[in-house]
Amino acid sequence: MLDLLTPARGEGPAIRALDPWTSSAGRMRQLLSRDERAGLAALATVVRHRKGEIIYRQGSPADAVFNIVTGAVAAFHTTPDGREHMVALLLPEDIFGLSAERRYANSARALTPVTLYRLPVTALRTHLLHDPALEFHLICKLAQELRQSQRHALLLGQRRAYARLAMFLQLIEELQVARGGKAGEIFLPMHRSDIGEYLGMTLSAVSRAFAALTARGIIALRDRNHVRIADRSAFERLLADPRAVRAAD
């Protein structure tokens, strides 16, 4: 089984995504050529953050874009009353740090120890002016991130906690398969409290949802980071119709 935190192969920043204009059978591919990666590496510095560290804060000057080498990062938005909402789960070969009005639109926090390429915005913009192919590849990656945001919005619209959890497990499994792994057992790169933040649920609601799906034989837990789809048919019926499983949220 592929660990979603597995580092990118090769040297230099890497961007893995589905190409929206070609048939890919659900598999992501490395969008950047060796020369493109080497060109970005010349601009970048390598930075590391411990688990829980803030990489940048919402509203601060957006002076760099980041590319994940190893680890997982959460992007989150802080409301005026101080509440935090996770808006994206970011994994190796993802990029983040894009901004609005020269300031970061969200904050970013390391969910695990992370290693990143830090690309200064000024140097990256100049580089893109001379490399339209690289600019196109960035557009492909951004298109995938838009699709992920739409999936997240649909997920949050589910009223039943176990349905949200099932949709989240499906999303992580699809990412795992797209990165070259196998379906069946799902690696969760985050703690249940982080899952709850992503799903808009309390920690106790997340625990109850895991218990509900486990009790009905739909999933089985090897440990807190590995979930096996024990009954694929029931899992898919639940995704198609959340009323297919009756459980307390």
Beta strands, then each sheet from edge to edge (+ up, - down):
strand 1: 16-17
strand 2: 29-30
strand 3: 45-49
strand 4: 54-56
strand 5: 64-70
strand 6: 73-78
strand 7: 84-90
strand 8: 95-96
strand 9: 99-100
strand 10: 103-104
strand 11: 107-110
strand 12: 114-120
strand 13: 185-187
strand 14: 219-223
strand 15: 226-229
sheet 1: 1+ 2-
sheet 2: 3+ 12- 5+ 8-
sheet 3: 4+ 11- 6+ 7-
sheet 4: 9+ 10-
sheet 5: 13+ 15- 14+
end
